[in-house]
Amino acid sequence: GLDTRRHGRWCDTRVRPTTQEHVILDALGNTPKSVDEIALTTTLSVIDVAVLLGRLEEKNWVAHTDGWWEALIN
């Protein structure tokens, strides 16, 4: 007899990544990588990768520490 009316699923409130941003997240996977490694993996230019990483960091999808980027995917 538990009241489950308020039971809901956890909802991610972050702004969803664009298609290009998903490419970056997929390239990151579960290991931290440098901008150069991401550019080589995705065949995007280093400038494009840097811009997309900045957008993802603003949306809280990635974190940057000492030159290494990692995905913050739950």
Phi, psi and chi 1 to 4 in degrees:
 res  aa     phi    psi   chi1   chi2   chi3   chi4
   1 GLY       -   34.2      -      -      -      -
   2 LEU   -77.1  144.5  -65.7  175.2      -      -
   3 ASP   -81.9  109.7 -177.7    5.6      -      -
   4 THR  -107.7   15.0   59.1      -      -      -
   5 ARG   -63.2  -32.2  -71.4  179.7  -72.7 -179.8
   6 ARG   -92.9   -2.3  -68.2 -171.5 -162.6  173.5
   7 HIS   -69.1  119.0 -175.7  -86.6      -      -
   8 GLY  -134.4  171.2      -      -      -      -
   9 ARG   -84.2  153.4  -65.5 -177.9 -177.7 -175.3
  10 TRP   -68.0  137.8  177.7   79.6      -      -
  11 CYS  -121.1  126.6 -179.2      -      -      -
  12 ASP   -79.4  121.4 -164.9  -14.9      -      -
  13 THR   -93.0    0.5   58.6      -      -      -
  14 ARG   -70.4  151.3  -63.1  178.4  -74.1 -171.5
  15 VAL   -67.0  133.3  176.5      -      -      -
  16 ARG   -66.2  140.9  -69.7 -178.3  167.2 -107.5
  17 PRO   -69.5  150.0   -9.2   17.9      -      -
  18 THR   -75.6  175.7   64.0      -      -      -
  19 THR   -60.4  -44.5  -55.9      -      -      -
  20 GLN   -65.6  -37.1  -80.8 -168.6  -41.2      -
  21 GLU   -66.6  -33.1  -67.8  167.4  -12.1      -
  22 HIS   -63.1  -34.9  -94.3  -67.8      -      -
  23 VAL   -60.0  -42.9  170.0      -      -      -
  24 ILE   -65.5  -45.7  -59.7  -65.3      -      -
  25 LEU   -61.1  -40.9  -69.8  172.0      -      -
  26 ASP   -64.3  -39.3  -69.8  -18.2      -      -
  27 ALA   -66.9  -34.5      -      -      -      -
  28 LEU   -68.4  -41.0  -79.7  169.9      -      -
  29 GLY    56.9 -132.5      -      -      -      -
  30 ASN  -105.1    5.2  -65.1  -31.9      -      -
  31 THR  -123.1  141.0   57.6      -      -      -
  32 PRO   -63.2  142.5  -19.7   30.3      -      -
  33 LYS  -140.2  157.9  -66.3 -174.8  177.3  154.2
  34 SER   -85.6  166.7   68.6      -      -      -
  35 VAL   -59.2  -41.8  172.4      -      -      -
  36 ASP   -61.3  -42.7  -67.7  -27.9      -      -
  37 GLU   -63.4  -40.8  -72.2  176.7  -55.0      -
  38 ILE   -65.3  -42.3  -61.4  166.5      -      -
  39 ALA   -61.5  -41.6      -      -      -      -
  40 LEU   -66.4  -38.8  -72.4  170.9      -      -
  41 THR   -69.0  -38.2  -56.3      -      -      -
  42 THR   -96.2  -12.4   61.7      -      -      -
  43 THR    63.3   19.7   67.3      -      -      -
  44 LEU   -88.8  159.2  -66.7  169.7      -      -
  45 SER   -72.3  158.0   71.5      -      -      -
  46 VAL   -60.6  -37.8  172.0      -      -      -
  47 ILE   -64.3  -45.5  -66.7  170.4      -      -
  48 ASP   -61.9  -42.3  -71.4  -21.1      -      -
  49 VAL   -61.9  -44.2  170.0      -      -      -
  50 ALA   -62.3  -41.8      -      -      -      -
  51 VAL   -64.7  -46.2  168.1      -      -      -
  52 LEU   -64.6  -38.8  -69.3  168.3      -      -
  53 LEU   -63.7  -39.3  -75.8  168.7      -      -
  54 GLY   -61.0  -41.7      -      -      -      -
  55 ARG   -66.0  -42.0  -69.4  178.6 -173.7  164.9
  56 LEU   -66.8  -35.4  -74.6  165.9      -      -
  57 GLU   -66.6  -39.5 -176.4  176.2   34.2      -
  58 GLU   -62.7  -34.1 -173.5  177.0  -58.2      -
  59 LYS   -87.5    2.2  -64.8  176.4 -177.8  179.9
  60 ASN    66.6   34.5  -66.8  -42.8      -      -
  61 TRP   -98.9  -19.8  -75.9  101.0      -      -
  62 VAL  -137.5  160.6  -63.2      -      -      -
  63 ALA  -128.7  149.1      -      -      -      -
  64 HIS  -120.4  126.2  176.8 -111.0      -      -
  65 THR  -140.7  118.0  -53.3      -      -      -
  66 ASP    49.2   44.3  -63.8  -32.4      -      -
  67 GLY    86.7   -2.2      -      -      -      -
  68 TRP  -111.1  137.3  -64.1   97.4      -      -
  69 TRP  -110.7  139.0  -68.6   87.7      -      -
  70 GLU  -139.5  145.8   85.2 -177.8  -74.6      -
  71 ALA   -76.0  140.5      -      -      -      -
  72 LEU  -107.8   66.5  -58.4  174.5      -      -
  73 ILE  -102.4  128.7  -60.3  174.9      -      -
  74 ASN   -82.5      -  -62.7  -31.6      -      -
